[in-house]
Amino acid sequence: MTVRITEAEFSNDVRTFLDRAAQGDEVTIERGAGTRPIFLTVQQPPHRHITLDESIARARELESRPGYQPFVDDDFAKDLEEIVASRRHEYVRDPWNDE
């Protein structure tokens, strides 16, 4: 359901409109009745974590588009190295005991 309200209505009853937005209603706030919207809430789909393999596949897909070159920034690369290092023991196979 879409709800259109003025800035004044929103400020008088913030909690109600935030609750409605959390329940999935689309809340549009206008400066005055019938004016151009200044704020819009929409329900976001649930967040889904993606695997590293999915991220790589997505980057490769985007890389095939003209003018698009994906890259890994320094902060992300450092974070990824720390994650891999902290879990390295989970991935190292023991050649003496593994079949």
Number of C-alpha atoms within 10 A of each C-alpha: 9 14 14 16 18 17 17 14 14 18 10 10 10 11 11 11 22 15 11 16 20 14 11 15 17 18 21 21 23 20 14 14 13 10 10 11 16 12 11 14 18 13 12 8 6 6 6 6 7 8 9 10 9 11 11 12 12 12 15 13 11 14 14 11 9 7 8 10 11 14 10 8 8 9 9 11 12 11 11 13 11 12 11 12 11 10 10 11 9 9 8 8 11 8 7 6 6 6 6
